[in-house]
Amino acid sequence: MIIGVDSEPSASTTRSSLRLHRESDLERLVSIYSRPDVARFLLEEPWTLESGAAHLQRRLARTGLDGPSGSLALAVEREGTLIGAVSVWRTEQEPRTVEVGWTLDPAHGGNGYATEAVAAVLDLAFERHDAHRAVAQMDARNEASARLASRLGMRREAHFRSDFWSKGEWTDTVVFAVLASERTPS
Ligand SMILES: CC(C)(COP(=O)(O)OP(=O)(O)OC[C@H]1O[C@@H](n2cnc3c(N)ncnc32)[C@H](O)[C@@H]1OP(=O)(O)O)[C@@H](O)C(=O)NCCC(=O)NCCS
């Protein structure tokens, strides 16, 4: 379900809510993104308090797909606790193609919270921001993420061999995508 998009970008699922990031999210975000198991397949190294502060500043500026940043970074909250984050941004090659990224605190994993949160963000992009296509890219070894994309009805469209240098090694990238015309709103 999407609520309050025009004023304060936010959304909700039946079990959690999504809102813009706040300065006060730093400690929780660092506690999640500093974990090696969380950072393993992300582009960045595990966060420290210092690097996390810089990441958070960038997220604080990502307040809307139709704003100057062309991107929206949302915190996923459940019962008042930040449990994850979902971002969506317009791609450089085609603004009506959006890319989406996600992370969930492993302590809350295995319950479908990330799937629900990303579904709400896709609804937002397709229904309120005229997105035509949504893509997600991930390390080919990131099976949990691939399962999440599949659960959302995203199609595995590409597998690039050894195309990205990540954390000291060449890695494969897989690309998932779904079109607005293919998706049933959650
Ligand atoms: C990718 C990531 C978000 C997936 O987390 P997750 O807990 O598997 O995702 P969800 O919260 O959607 O939970 C789905 C799991 O819960 C299960 N589940 C239980 N109840 C469920 C429900 N009501 N609805 C949906 N799934 C449910 C699903 O079967 C699924 O398990 P499975 O994949 O073993 O089959 C998480 O591994 C992560 O944050 N990784 C680190 C960061 C990262 O790599 N991000 C992606 C970069 S591309």
PDBQT file of the ligand as one rigid body, heavy atoms in Angstrom, charges set to zero:
ROOT
HETATM    1  C1  LIG A 201      18.755 -10.128   0.339  1.00  0.00    +0.000 C 
HETATM    2  C2  LIG A 201      18.050 -10.136   1.681  1.00  0.00    +0.000 C 
HETATM    3  C3  LIG A 201      17.307  -8.835   1.907  1.00  0.00    +0.000 C 
HETATM    4  C4  LIG A 201      17.068 -11.308   1.721  1.00  0.00    +0.000 C 
HETATM    5  O1  LIG A 201      16.558 -11.425   3.029  1.00  0.00    +0.000 OA
HETATM    6  P1  LIG A 201      15.391 -12.485   3.330  1.00  0.00    +0.000 P 
HETATM    7  O2  LIG A 201      15.210 -12.528   4.792  1.00  0.00    +0.000 OA
HETATM    8  O3  LIG A 201      15.690 -13.753   2.610  1.00  0.00    +0.000 OA
HETATM    9  O4  LIG A 201      14.151 -11.810   2.607  1.00  0.00    +0.000 OA
HETATM   10  P2  LIG A 201      12.659 -11.681   3.113  1.00  0.00    +0.000 P 
HETATM   11  O5  LIG A 201      12.593 -10.811   4.308  1.00  0.00    +0.000 OA
HETATM   12  O6  LIG A 201      11.863 -11.273   1.959  1.00  0.00    +0.000 OA
HETATM   13  O7  LIG A 201      12.295 -13.145   3.567  1.00  0.00    +0.000 OA
HETATM   14  C5  LIG A 201      12.161 -14.155   2.585  1.00  0.00    +0.000 C 
HETATM   15  C6  LIG A 201      12.418 -15.497   3.215  1.00  0.00    +0.000 C 
HETATM   16  O8  LIG A 201      11.498 -15.703   4.264  1.00  0.00    +0.000 OA
HETATM   17  C7  LIG A 201      10.617 -16.785   3.940  1.00  0.00    +0.000 C 
HETATM   18  N1  LIG A 201       9.285 -16.343   4.387  1.00  0.00    +0.000 N 
HETATM   19  C8  LIG A 201       8.746 -16.691   5.578  1.00  0.00    +0.000 A 
HETATM   20  N2  LIG A 201       7.559 -16.092   5.705  1.00  0.00    +0.000 NA
HETATM   21  C9  LIG A 201       7.332 -15.358   4.583  1.00  0.00    +0.000 A 
HETATM   22  C10 LIG A 201       6.278 -14.535   4.134  1.00  0.00    +0.000 A 
HETATM   23  N3  LIG A 201       5.200 -14.325   4.892  1.00  0.00    +0.000 N 
HETATM   24  N4  LIG A 201       6.368 -13.937   2.933  1.00  0.00    +0.000 NA
HETATM   25  C11 LIG A 201       7.466 -14.130   2.160  1.00  0.00    +0.000 A 
HETATM   26  N5  LIG A 201       8.507 -14.910   2.541  1.00  0.00    +0.000 NA
HETATM   27  C12 LIG A 201       8.447 -15.528   3.739  1.00  0.00    +0.000 A 
HETATM   28  C13 LIG A 201      10.750 -16.999   2.452  1.00  0.00    +0.000 C 
HETATM   29  O9  LIG A 201      10.493 -18.329   2.099  1.00  0.00    +0.000 OA
HETATM   30  C14 LIG A 201      12.189 -16.616   2.218  1.00  0.00    +0.000 C 
HETATM   31  O10 LIG A 201      13.070 -17.644   2.565  1.00  0.00    +0.000 OA
HETATM   32  P3  LIG A 201      13.910 -18.402   1.420  1.00  0.00    +0.000 P 
HETATM   33  O11 LIG A 201      14.557 -17.386   0.553  1.00  0.00    +0.000 OA
HETATM   34  O12 LIG A 201      14.881 -19.212   2.195  1.00  0.00    +0.000 OA
HETATM   35  O13 LIG A 201      12.888 -19.189   0.672  1.00  0.00    +0.000 OA
HETATM   36  C15 LIG A 201      19.095 -10.332   2.816  1.00  0.00    +0.000 C 
HETATM   37  O14 LIG A 201      19.739 -11.569   2.630  1.00  0.00    +0.000 OA
HETATM   38  C16 LIG A 201      20.144  -9.234   2.883  1.00  0.00    +0.000 C 
HETATM   39  O15 LIG A 201      19.882  -8.131   3.344  1.00  0.00    +0.000 OA
HETATM   40  N6  LIG A 201      21.371  -9.543   2.463  1.00  0.00    +0.000 N 
HETATM   41  C17 LIG A 201      22.482  -8.619   2.614  1.00  0.00    +0.000 C 
HETATM   42  C18 LIG A 201      22.383  -7.390   1.757  1.00  0.00    +0.000 C 
HETATM   43  C19 LIG A 201      22.272  -7.743   0.292  1.00  0.00    +0.000 C 
HETATM   44  O16 LIG A 201      22.969  -8.624  -0.201  1.00  0.00    +0.000 OA
HETATM   45  N7  LIG A 201      21.394  -7.007  -0.405  1.00  0.00    +0.000 N 
HETATM   46  C20 LIG A 201      21.134  -7.235  -1.798  1.00  0.00    +0.000 C 
HETATM   47  C21 LIG A 201      22.149  -6.612  -2.669  1.00  0.00    +0.000 C 
HETATM   48  S1  LIG A 201      21.754  -6.908  -4.374  1.00  0.00    +0.000 SA
ENDROOT
TORSDOF 0
